[in-house]
Amino acid sequence: MINLIHLILGYLIIILFNGCITNYLKWTISNPRPDFMDRCGPVISYNMLVPFHIKKYCGNDINTFKFRDGLRSTPSGHSTFISCSMSFIYEYLSTTTITNNNKAIRLSHLWCIVITLLVMYSRIVDHRHHWYDVVSGGIIGWTIGRYGYIKILPNIHLLNIKRNSSTLPI
């Protein structure tokens, strides 16, 4: 039961840290989304936008949430969240599964990587992010999830082994 509490608290800390890093980068970088021009509603033609000033050329209200959200594309929040979550789950399953074949363990948990790639692909297909938003979000999330698991829960599988070996039936 204590391991489950440590696991849940560690996961929540990692997700919270991941969200803070992602939102800080979104606000700092302010890269426009692929559909930004539709949100902007420019009052001039597209070929006249070379130097583009938002307040001068946008016909829509620039103080709405929808407009401001159009400037928060990099990194993808969905990609960082799913990458962080799946890397945490992947590391947990890989370290708590006891067997002699370590390569088989890694391959059996390949579904974590497949789910991550599907979510990342869906963000590009829906035209919510550019490919580099999704890739950077995936790298950030996977790094935070893996590093967080290693630092926060380094010996959780050893606790399981000790507890299970001490309670073997006679």
Buried (B, 14 or more C-beta within 10 A) or exposed (E): EEBEEBBEEBBEEBBEBBBEBBBEBBEEBEBBBBEBBEBBEBEEEEEEEEEBEEEEBBEBEBEEEEBEEBBBBBBBBBBBBBBBBBBBBBBBBBBBBEEEEEEEBEEEBEEBBEBBBEBBEBBBEEEBBBEEBBBBBBBBBBBBBBBBBEEBBEEBBEBBEEEEEEEEEE
